Amino acid sequence: MSGEIKQDPTLACWWVYMIRADDHSLYTGVSTDVERRLAEHKAETSVPYRGAKALRGKRHLKLVYSFAAKDQSQALKLEYAIKQLRKARKEALVAGRLPIEELLAGDTKHGEN
């Protein structure tokens, strides 16, 4: 998975992840179990639907980025920072051209560029 930063998964219980739909949109979320959460997003027939409203009806969902946060607080802050980025910067993060450290540092210019 491009853009993924390798960390010891035993040290992290919260993950920030990005999913790409077939329309090339990116969805960002947090979870303690990314594979389970991806399955929930994909499971359109489950009642009740447990996936994100933004992904309802979208097909061919693919996990394109994940980062092991040190705790829930960091995961939520990173999710917010990523959601503030413009699409080009999100794509750079997925491609590994935007270091996650920039977002971890609390840079206030996330939405620019």
Secondary structure as UniProt FT lines:
FT   TURN            2..3
FT   TURN            9..11
FT   STRAND          14..20
FT   TURN            22..23
FT   STRAND          26..31
FT   HELIX           34..42
FT   TURN            44..45
FT   HELIX           53..55
FT   TURN            56..57
FT   STRAND          62..69
FT   HELIX           72..84
FT   HELIX           87..95
FT   HELIX           100..104
FT   TURN            105..106
FT   TURN            108..111
//
